[in-house]
């Protein structure tokens, strides 16, 4: 008996993507035109937005580099300039030493800006302050030699530096023997004490809301301490003074200026690769993406005679 079972139908041949486009050209052209119109509008709007941001960044750079040195109260706002990365690194080597620069290099770091300031205390001539204990001088004279042979010598008379506009920085313990004609012998035993000086530098970076320019504020102060006569090894604070700055300057590298400004991330993304099909052959694959707004974008690509597309969402925080 003959087999009358119908033969299985042959699987429908898949229509290649490009053939699919050819068979429906009129409809596809309308869709493509609409998509291209929307895409062109989005790209145009974003292009204008990016141009505005670039203009804002240029204004920030101009406002930053036009800043001049300005003394404000006890501090100062530095003048600003720009140099190449190599020039700023060379200056940093001179200021901080080769070890600091080597440390930066070891950490794959680069210096973005360098601030230098010069403080100056003017020369002063001050009269000797009136001793707080006048009788001490007579007592030291009398103890220098017997009463029957007073020569008005001194055995360690303390004199502290007088500075009308700041704390004393040193003192002298004076020994004097008027019977000696040799200077070295007449003042033998005299000692100077240089007080401990602690310098504090404060540097602050800020951005003006008016023009977005960057500023650097510098302040330099000095705290002076002297040995405590009642507690050996301890010190007493003599006073604190603000050291006036006569000049200050901040040198930015190009990267340092750009890092301070908001830089738009690139909007276009292009990907090239290969794709495999079920039979194990490989064909070229390509993809293009566009960031539409913020972290959101769209992409489209082709592989294995087919097309694909979708939306993208960038995850994570903004770049540091």
C-alpha positions in Angstrom: 0.0 0.0 0.0 1.4 3.3 -1.0 2.3 5.9 1.7 -0.1 8.8 1.4 1.3 10.8 4.3 1.9 14.3 3.0 5.5 15.4 3.0 6.3 18.0 5.7 6.2 21.5 4.5 9.5 23.1 3.9 10.4 25.8 6.4 9.6 29.3 5.1 12.7 31.0 4.0 13.6 33.9 6.2 13.7 37.3 4.5 17.0 39.1 4.8 16.8 42.5 6.5 17.9 44.4 3.4 15.4 42.5 1.2 12.7 43.4 3.7 13.6 47.0 3.3 13.5 46.7 -0.5 10.0 45.1 -0.5 8.5 47.9 1.5 10.3 51.0 0.3 7.5 53.6 0.4 6.4 52.8 3.9 9.9 52.6 5.2 10.9 55.9 3.6 8.1 57.6 5.6 9.2 56.0 8.8 12.9 56.7 8.1 12.1 60.3 7.3 10.2 60.8 10.6 13.0 59.2 12.6 15.7 61.2 10.8 13.7 64.4 11.4 13.4 63.7 15.1 17.0 62.7 15.3 18.2 65.8 13.5 16.1 68.0 15.9 17.5 66.3 19.0 21.1 66.5 17.7 20.6 70.2 16.8 19.2 71.1 20.2 22.0 69.2 22.0 24.6 70.8 19.7 23.4 74.3 20.7 23.4 73.3 24.4 27.0 72.0 24.2 28.1 75.2 22.5 26.5 77.2 25.3 28.4 75.1 27.8 31.6 75.6 26.0 31.1 79.3 26.0 30.4 79.3 29.7 33.7 77.3 30.2 35.6 79.8 28.2 34.1 82.7 30.2 35.2 80.9 33.4 38.8 80.5 32.1 38.9 84.2 31.0 37.5 85.4 34.4 40.0 83.2 36.2 43.1 84.3 34.3 42.1 88.0 34.5 42.3 88.0 38.3 45.0 90.2 39.9 46.6 90.1 43.3 44.4 91.7 45.9 45.0 92.2 49.6 41.8 91.7 51.6 42.0 92.2 55.3 44.5 89.7 56.8 44.6 87.6 53.7 45.0 88.0 49.9 43.4 86.8 46.7 46.1 85.6 44.3 46.6 86.6 40.7 46.2 83.8 38.3 48.0 82.6 35.2 48.3 79.6 33.0 51.3 77.4 32.0 51.9 74.1 30.4 51.9 70.9 32.4 55.6 70.6 32.1 56.2 74.1 33.3 54.0 73.8 36.4 55.6 70.4 37.2 59.1 72.0 37.0 58.0 74.8 39.3 56.6 72.3 41.7 59.9 70.5 41.7 61.7 73.7 42.7 59.1 74.6 45.4 58.3 71.2 47.0 61.4 69.2 46.0 62.0 66.2 43.8 60.6 63.8 46.4 57.1 65.3 46.2 57.1 65.2 42.5 58.4 61.6 42.5 55.5 60.7 44.9 53.0 62.2 42.5 54.5 60.3 39.6 54.4 57.1 41.6 50.7 57.6 42.2 50.1 58.4 38.6 49.1 61.9 39.6 49.7 65.3 38.0 49.6 68.7 39.6 46.7 70.9 38.4 47.7 74.2 40.0 50.5 75.7 42.0 50.0 78.6 44.5 53.0 80.6 45.7 52.9 83.6 48.1 55.5 86.0 49.5 55.1 87.5 52.9 57.3 90.2 54.3 57.8 91.9 57.7 59.3 95.4 57.3 62.6 96.4 58.9 62.0 98.2 62.3 64.2 100.1 64.7 62.7 100.1 68.2 63.9 101.6 71.4 64.7 99.4 74.3 61.5 98.8 76.4 61.5 99.8 80.0 62.5 96.8 82.2 59.6 95.4 84.2 61.9 95.0 87.2 64.3 97.9 87.5 65.9 96.6 90.7 67.2 93.5 88.9 69.8 95.6 87.1 71.3 96.9 90.3 71.2 93.4 91.9 73.1 92.0 88.9 75.7 94.8 89.1 76.3 94.1 92.8 76.6 90.4 92.3 79.2 90.8 89.6 81.9 91.7 92.0 82.5 92.5 95.7 81.0 95.7 97.1 84.5 97.1 97.6 85.4 96.9 94.0 82.2 97.8 92.1 82.9 97.9 88.4 79.2 97.9 87.3 79.6 94.6 85.5 76.7 92.4 84.5 76.2 88.7 85.0 73.3 87.7 82.8 70.9 90.6 82.3 67.9 89.6 80.1 66.9 91.8 77.3 63.9 90.9 75.1 63.5 92.2 71.5 61.0 95.0 71.2 58.6 94.9 68.2 55.8 97.5 68.3 53.7 95.6 65.7 54.4 92.0 66.6 55.6 89.6 69.3 59.3 89.4 70.2 61.2 86.9 68.2 64.4 86.7 70.4 66.1 87.8 73.6 69.6 88.2 74.8 71.2 87.3 78.1 73.8 90.0 78.6 77.1 89.4 80.4 79.5 92.4 80.6 82.8 92.8 82.4 84.0 96.5 82.0 87.5 95.7 83.3 88.2 93.7 80.2 89.5 95.6 77.2 89.1 92.6 74.8 85.6 92.5 73.4 85.5 88.7 73.4 86.3 88.6 77.1 84.2 91.7 78.1 81.0 90.0 76.8 82.0 86.4 77.3 78.9 84.4 78.4 76.4 86.5 76.5 73.8 84.3 74.7 70.9 84.9 72.3 67.7 82.9 72.4 65.8 82.7 69.1 62.2 81.9 70.0 60.2 79.1 68.4 58.2 80.3 65.3 55.3 78.3 63.9 54.0 79.4 60.5 50.5 78.5 59.4 49.5 78.8 55.7 45.9 78.7 54.8 44.9 78.2 51.1 41.3 78.2 49.9 39.9 77.6 46.4 36.5 79.0 45.5 34.4 79.8 42.5 32.6 83.1 41.8 28.9 82.8 41.1 29.0 85.9 39.0 31.3 84.7 36.2 32.3 81.3 37.3 35.9 82.3 37.6 38.2 80.4 40.0 39.9 82.2 42.9 42.6 81.2 45.4 42.8 82.9 48.8 46.0 82.8 50.9 46.7 83.7 54.5 50.0 83.5 56.4 50.4 83.8 60.2 53.1 83.2 62.7 52.9 82.1 66.3 55.9 82.7 68.5 56.7 80.8 71.7 59.6 81.1 74.2 61.0 78.8 76.8 59.1 78.6 80.1 61.5 79.5 82.9 59.4 77.6 85.4 59.0 74.4 83.3 62.2 73.3 81.5 61.4 71.8 78.1 58.0 73.7 78.0 57.2 76.9 76.1 55.1 79.9 76.6 53.2 81.6 73.8 54.6 85.1 73.2 52.0 86.1 70.6 50.6 85.6 67.1 50.8 87.9 64.1 49.5 88.0 60.5 52.4 88.3 58.0 51.3 90.7 55.2 51.5 89.2 51.7 53.3 91.3 49.1 52.5 89.1 46.2 50.8 85.8 45.4 50.1 83.8 42.2 48.3 80.7 41.2 49.5 78.9 38.1 46.9 76.6 36.5 47.6 73.8 34.0 45.1 73.6 31.1 43.8 70.4 32.6 43.4 72.1 36.0 41.3 74.8 34.5 39.1 72.4 32.5 38.6 70.1 35.5 37.1 73.0 37.4 34.6 73.6 34.6 31.7 71.4 33.8 32.7 69.5 30.6 30.0 67.7 28.6 30.7 64.1 28.0 30.9 63.0 24.3 27.5 62.2 23.0 28.4 59.8 20.2 29.5 56.2 20.7 30.6 53.9 17.9 31.1 50.2 18.2 32.7 47.8 15.7 33.0 44.0 16.1 31.9 40.6 14.8 28.8 38.5 15.3 28.2 34.8 14.8 25.1 33.0 13.5 23.7 29.5 14.1 25.9 27.9 11.5 29.0 29.1 13.1 30.0 31.7 10.5 31.0 35.3 11.5 29.9 38.5 10.0 30.9 42.1 10.8 28.7 44.0 13.3 28.5 47.7 13.9 26.6 49.9 16.4 26.2 53.6 16.9 24.8 55.3 20.0 23.8 58.8 20.9 23.4 60.3 24.4 20.1 62.3 24.2 19.8 63.8 27.6 21.8 63.2 30.8 22.4 59.5 31.3 19.8 58.4 28.7 20.5 57.7 25.0 19.6 55.5 22.0 21.5 53.1 19.9 21.1 51.2 16.7 23.2 48.5 15.0 23.4 45.7 12.5 24.7 42.1 12.7 24.0 39.0 10.7 21.9 40.8 8.1 19.7 42.1 10.8 19.2 45.3 12.7 18.6 46.0 16.3 18.2 49.1 18.5 17.1 50.4 21.8 17.8 52.8 24.6 20.8 53.2 26.9 21.0 54.2 30.5 24.4 55.0 32.0 24.8 53.7 35.5 27.0 55.0 38.3 28.0 58.4 39.5 29.5 61.2 37.4 33.1 61.1 36.6 35.5 62.3 39.3 
